Amino acid sequence: MKHLKISMLLLFTVAIFISCEKETTILTEKTTNNSDDSDDSGLSFYFDNEDFFDATCYDLPMEDFSNFNDFSGFPNYLDQYTDNEIYSFGAITPNISFTTTNTHIDSQNVGFWPWYDVSVGSYLELATNFTEEDLIINFEGTNVSSVGMKVSSISSGTTMEMQVYGVSGYLGSISQYAEFWGPDYYFGVVSEEPITKIIISDMYNYALFSIDDVSFGDCIDFDADGCMNEEDAYPYSNLGEMLSIGENIYYDIDNQFVDCGTTMQDQIDNLIAQINDSYYGDYGKGDVQSNNWQELHDAFTTKLAHITYYWRINKLITAGERAEISSDAWNSDIPNMEPGD
């Protein structure tokens, strides 16, 4: 009888172990499935852009890399503050940045290349520069719940892995086989927890990757700033960490919220846009020829002074910082757009 009880106990223990092992295997398979799926981490994956947008919305901010002007490499980190021969300051969509693991350093610290999009016949995709490096996309904001993009392999057929990270850390991953420079594959993910980062890597460390049309945000809060669209004066807020005016970047001045959905940078961007839109350059001929640049420049500095006055009153900046901003504004070339742009 004693031996029978021991045998029964052993059988019961083995059954539990097999059951647990089977459940673990199933969960692992779900996080590496190459079809639309959800898993216990709160992630839902999509491999068709229409399915992704139907599950989210079509109004999310998007970086489409349409500003490449030649075929040349550029430094590893890319965001709204980037200013180089390919991207001018402010050309990249705010609230998103791109980098690589940067395990290699060449003489020019080239981390990315513009890559040829076969579907349109132009250099419109962002590509990594070294095969062993992962491509990393970081997101600003408080609740970026949806991210979608076109992604391709620029090496022989490989298995791409997309790792998703949130405010609590690693959330899950999924893999997808990609042929060499074939048609763009689509990858989308919707998360119950805010997404802060996505890492695209080659499971076998020999592929380069290119991405395009990266959409991100939340459908009821496009810019993921915590203020719902219906209450948000700036539904696509600039959430960059630092304040900037034209090409002047204030590394010691944080871009803070002035009101629900309104950042200090939003107010600056809106003012500059208004001033630039009113600039018509040289107009007319002979004695009636005029140029409204100085008039608009004076209006810009005056209105900016009003804005920074309230920042100072609300202790968002110091008196010295306000003086520095005013000085830079007077010396700026705003309005700085070509007439009609």
C-alpha positions as CSV (number, residue, x, y, z in Angstrom):
1,M,0.0,0.0,0.0
2,K,2.9,2.4,0.9
3,H,4.5,1.7,-2.5
4,L,1.2,2.3,-4.3
5,K,0.9,5.7,-2.7
6,I,4.4,6.6,-3.7
7,S,3.8,5.5,-7.2
8,M,0.6,7.6,-7.4
9,L,2.4,10.6,-6.1
10,L,5.1,10.3,-8.7
11,L,2.6,9.9,-11.5
12,F,0.8,13.0,-10.3
13,T,4.0,15.0,-10.1
14,V,5.0,14.0,-13.6
15,A,1.6,15.0,-14.9
16,I,1.8,18.4,-13.4
17,F,5.4,18.9,-14.8
18,I,4.3,17.9,-18.4
19,S,1.3,20.1,-18.2
20,C,3.3,23.2,-17.1
21,E,5.9,22.5,-19.8
22,K,3.2,22.2,-22.5
23,E,1.7,25.5,-21.4
24,T,5.1,27.3,-21.5
25,T,5.7,25.9,-25.0
26,I,2.3,27.2,-26.2
27,L,3.0,30.7,-24.8
28,T,6.4,30.8,-26.5
29,E,4.9,29.9,-29.8
30,K,2.2,32.6,-29.5
31,T,4.9,35.3,-29.0
32,T,6.7,34.2,-32.2
33,N,3.7,33.5,-34.4
34,N,3.9,35.1,-37.9
35,S,0.2,35.8,-38.2
36,D,-2.2,38.2,-36.6
37,D,-2.4,37.2,-32.9
38,S,-2.5,38.3,-29.3
39,D,-0.7,37.0,-26.3
40,D,-0.9,37.2,-22.6
41,S,1.4,40.2,-22.5
42,G,-1.4,42.4,-23.8
43,L,0.0,42.7,-27.3
44,S,-1.9,42.2,-30.5
45,F,0.2,41.8,-33.7
46,Y,-0.7,42.7,-37.3
47,F,0.9,41.9,-40.6
48,D,-1.4,43.8,-42.9
49,N,-1.7,47.6,-42.9
50,E,-5.5,47.7,-43.5
51,D,-6.0,45.3,-40.6
52,F,-3.8,47.4,-38.4
53,F,-5.5,50.7,-39.2
54,D,-9.0,49.1,-39.0
55,A,-8.1,48.0,-35.5
56,T,-6.7,51.4,-34.6
57,C,-7.3,54.5,-36.8
58,Y,-5.9,56.3,-39.9
59,D,-5.0,59.6,-38.1
60,L,-1.9,58.5,-36.2
61,P,1.3,60.6,-36.6
62,M,3.6,59.1,-39.3
63,E,7.3,59.4,-40.2
64,D,7.6,58.5,-43.9
65,F,11.2,59.4,-44.6
66,S,10.2,61.4,-47.7
67,N,12.9,64.1,-47.2
68,F,16.0,62.2,-48.4
69,N,17.8,64.4,-51.0
70,D,20.7,62.1,-51.9
71,F,22.3,58.8,-51.3
72,S,24.7,59.2,-48.5
73,G,25.1,57.9,-45.0
74,F,24.5,60.0,-41.9
75,P,25.1,59.7,-38.1
76,N,23.6,57.1,-35.9
77,Y,21.0,59.0,-34.0
78,L,18.0,60.5,-35.8
79,D,15.3,62.7,-34.3
80,Q,13.6,66.1,-34.7
81,Y,16.8,67.9,-33.7
82,T,18.9,66.2,-36.4
83,D,20.5,68.7,-38.7
84,N,22.7,67.2,-41.4
85,E,23.1,67.0,-45.2
86,I,20.0,64.8,-45.5
87,Y,17.7,66.0,-42.8
88,S,17.3,69.6,-41.7
89,F,16.4,70.7,-38.2
90,G,12.7,69.8,-37.5
91,A,12.2,67.6,-40.6
92,I,11.7,64.4,-38.6
93,T,8.3,64.0,-37.0
94,P,8.4,64.9,-33.3
95,N,8.1,62.3,-30.5
96,I,10.0,59.6,-32.3
97,S,13.7,58.8,-32.6
98,F,15.8,56.1,-34.4
99,T,19.1,54.6,-33.5
100,T,21.1,51.3,-33.8
101,T,23.0,49.2,-31.3
102,N,26.1,50.9,-32.8
103,T,28.5,48.0,-32.3
104,H,30.6,49.3,-35.2
105,I,32.1,52.8,-35.5
106,D,33.4,53.9,-38.9
107,S,35.3,57.0,-39.7
108,Q,32.1,59.1,-40.1
109,N,30.0,57.3,-37.4
110,V,27.5,56.4,-40.1
111,G,24.6,54.6,-38.6
112,F,22.0,54.8,-41.4
113,W,21.6,55.0,-45.1
114,P,18.6,56.1,-47.3
115,W,17.5,52.9,-49.1
116,Y,15.8,52.4,-52.4
117,D,12.1,51.7,-52.2
118,V,11.4,49.3,-55.1
119,S,7.7,50.0,-55.0
120,V,8.1,53.7,-56.0
121,G,11.6,53.8,-57.4
122,S,13.1,56.3,-55.0
123,Y,15.3,56.5,-51.9
124,L,12.5,56.6,-49.3
125,E,13.4,54.1,-46.6
126,L,15.7,54.3,-43.6
127,A,18.3,51.5,-43.5
128,T,20.9,50.3,-41.0
129,N,24.5,50.4,-42.0
130,F,26.0,47.2,-40.4
131,T,24.6,43.7,-40.5
132,E,25.0,42.8,-36.8
133,E,23.3,45.9,-35.6
134,D,19.7,46.1,-34.4
135,L,17.4,49.0,-35.4
136,I,15.8,50.7,-32.4
137,I,12.8,53.0,-32.5
138,N,12.0,55.1,-29.4
139,F,8.7,56.8,-28.6
140,E,7.9,59.9,-26.5
141,G,4.5,60.4,-24.8
142,T,2.6,58.8,-22.0
143,N,0.5,56.2,-23.9
144,V,1.7,55.2,-27.4
145,S,-0.5,52.2,-27.7
146,S,-0.2,51.5,-31.4
147,V,2.8,51.3,-33.7
148,G,2.9,50.2,-37.4
149,M,5.5,50.3,-40.2
150,K,6.8,48.8,-43.4
151,V,9.9,46.8,-42.8
152,S,12.2,45.0,-45.2
153,S,15.4,42.9,-45.2
154,I,18.3,44.1,-47.3
155,S,20.2,40.8,-47.1
156,S,19.5,37.2,-48.1
157,G,16.3,35.7,-46.7
158,T,16.3,36.0,-42.9
159,T,14.0,35.9,-39.9
160,M,13.3,39.3,-38.5
161,E,12.4,39.7,-34.8
162,M,10.4,42.6,-33.4
163,Q,10.8,43.1,-29.7
164,V,8.3,45.4,-28.0
165,Y,9.1,47.3,-24.8
166,G,6.8,49.3,-22.5
167,V,7.1,51.4,-19.3
168,S,7.5,48.1,-17.3
169,G,10.2,46.8,-19.6
170,Y,10.1,43.9,-22.1
171,L,6.6,43.0,-23.2
172,G,7.0,40.4,-25.9
173,S,8.2,39.7,-29.4
174,I,7.2,38.2,-32.7
175,S,9.2,37.0,-35.7
176,Q,8.7,37.1,-39.5
177,Y,10.6,35.6,-42.4
178,A,11.6,38.1,-45.0
179,E,13.1,37.4,-48.5
180,F,16.0,39.5,-49.8
181,W,14.9,43.0,-50.7
182,G,11.5,41.7,-51.5
183,P,8.2,43.6,-51.2
184,D,7.8,45.6,-48.0
185,Y,6.4,43.5,-45.2
186,Y,4.1,45.1,-42.7
187,F,4.4,45.0,-38.9
188,G,2.0,46.4,-36.5
189,V,1.4,46.1,-32.7
190,V,-1.3,47.3,-30.3
191,S,-0.5,47.2,-26.6
192,E,-2.5,47.5,-23.4
193,E,0.5,49.1,-21.9
194,P,2.3,52.2,-23.3
195,I,5.0,51.3,-25.8
196,T,8.3,53.0,-25.3
197,K,10.6,51.1,-27.7
198,I,10.7,48.6,-30.5
199,I,13.8,46.7,-31.5
200,I,14.1,45.1,-35.0
201,S,16.8,42.5,-35.1
202,D,18.0,39.5,-37.2
203,M,17.8,36.3,-35.3
204,Y,20.9,35.1,-37.1
205,N,22.9,38.4,-37.2
206,Y,23.6,38.8,-40.9
207,A,20.8,41.1,-42.2
208,L,20.4,44.8,-42.8
209,F,16.9,46.3,-42.3
210,S,15.0,49.2,-43.8
211,I,11.8,50.8,-42.4
212,D,9.3,53.3,-43.7
213,D,5.8,54.8,-42.9
214,V,6.2,54.4,-39.1
215,S,2.9,55.4,-37.6
216,F,2.5,55.6,-33.8
217,G,0.3,57.0,-31.1
218,D,-3.2,56.4,-29.7
219,C,-6.5,56.8,-31.5
220,I,-8.3,58.8,-28.8
221,D,-5.1,60.8,-28.1
222,F,-3.1,61.1,-31.3
223,D,0.1,62.5,-29.8
224,A,-0.2,60.3,-26.7
225,D,0.3,63.3,-24.4
226,G,-2.4,62.3,-21.9
227,C,-5.0,64.9,-23.2
228,M,-7.8,63.4,-25.2
229,N,-8.3,64.7,-28.8
230,E,-11.6,66.5,-28.1
231,E,-9.9,68.5,-25.3
232,D,-6.5,68.9,-27.0
233,A,-5.7,72.3,-28.7
234,Y,-2.7,70.6,-30.2
235,P,-3.6,66.9,-31.0
236,Y,-0.2,66.4,-32.5
237,S,1.9,68.1,-29.8
238,N,5.6,68.4,-30.0
239,L,6.8,66.5,-27.0
240,G,10.5,66.9,-27.6
241,E,12.5,67.0,-24.3
242,M,14.2,70.4,-25.1
243,L,12.9,73.7,-26.1
244,S,14.0,75.1,-29.5
245,I,13.4,78.2,-31.5
246,G,14.4,78.0,-35.1
247,E,17.8,76.3,-35.0
248,N,18.5,77.5,-31.4
249,I,18.2,74.5,-29.1
250,Y,18.1,75.2,-25.4
251,Y,19.5,72.1,-23.8
252,D,18.9,73.4,-20.3
253,I,15.3,74.4,-20.8
254,D,12.7,71.5,-20.5
255,N,9.8,71.5,-22.9
256,Q,7.0,71.5,-20.3
257,F,3.2,71.5,-20.5
258,V,1.5,74.9,-20.3
259,D,-2.0,73.4,-20.3
260,C,-3.7,70.1,-21.1
261,G,-2.3,69.1,-24.5
262,T,-0.3,72.2,-25.0
263,T,3.5,72.2,-24.6
264,M,5.8,75.2,-24.6
265,Q,7.2,74.0,-27.9
266,D,3.6,73.8,-29.3
267,Q,3.2,77.6,-28.7
268,I,6.5,78.3,-30.3
269,D,5.9,76.2,-33.4
270,N,2.4,77.7,-33.8
271,L,3.7,81.2,-33.6
272,I,6.5,80.6,-36.1
273,A,4.0,78.9,-38.5
274,Q,1.7,81.9,-38.3
275,I,4.5,84.3,-39.0
276,N,5.9,82.3,-41.9
277,D,2.5,81.9,-43.5
278,S,2.1,85.7,-43.5
279,Y,5.4,86.3,-45.3
280,Y,5.1,87.3,-48.9
281,G,8.6,88.6,-49.6
282,D,9.2,91.3,-52.3
283,Y,5.8,92.3,-53.7
284,G,5.0,94.7,-56.5
285,K,7.3,96.8,-58.7
286,G,9.0,100.2,-58.6
287,D,7.8,102.6,-55.9
288,V,5.1,100.2,-54.7
289,Q,7.5,97.3,-54.1
290,S,7.5,96.2,-50.5
291,N,8.8,93.4,-48.3
292,N,7.0,92.5,-45.0
293,W,9.9,90.6,-43.4
294,Q,10.8,93.3,-40.9
295,E,7.2,93.9,-39.9
296,L,6.7,90.1,-39.3
297,H,10.0,89.8,-37.5
298,D,9.0,92.5,-35.1
299,A,5.6,90.9,-34.6
300,F,7.3,87.6,-33.9
301,T,9.6,89.0,-31.2
302,T,6.7,90.9,-29.6
303,K,4.4,88.0,-29.4
304,L,7.1,85.7,-28.2
305,A,7.8,88.1,-25.4
306,H,4.2,87.8,-24.3
307,I,4.5,84.0,-24.3
308,T,7.7,83.9,-22.4
309,Y,6.3,86.4,-19.9
310,Y,3.7,83.9,-18.8
311,W,6.3,81.1,-18.8
312,R,8.3,83.2,-16.4
313,I,5.3,84.1,-14.2
314,N,4.5,80.4,-14.0
315,K,8.1,79.5,-13.2
316,L,8.6,77.4,-16.3
317,I,11.7,79.4,-17.1
318,T,14.0,81.8,-15.2
319,A,14.5,85.5,-16.0
320,G,17.9,84.8,-17.4
321,E,16.5,82.1,-19.7
322,R,13.8,84.5,-20.9
323,A,16.4,87.1,-21.7
324,E,18.4,84.5,-23.7
325,I,15.3,83.5,-25.7
326,S,14.5,87.1,-26.5
327,S,18.0,87.8,-27.7
328,D,18.0,84.8,-29.9
329,A,14.6,85.8,-31.3
330,W,15.8,89.3,-32.2
331,N,18.8,87.7,-34.0
332,S,16.9,85.0,-35.8
333,D,15.9,84.9,-39.5
334,I,12.2,84.4,-38.7
335,P,10.2,84.5,-40.9
336,N,12.5,82.1,-42.7
337,M,10.2,80.4,-45.3
338,E,10.1,81.2,-49.0
339,P,7.0,83.1,-49.9
340,G,4.1,80.8,-50.7
341,D,5.5,77.9,-48.8
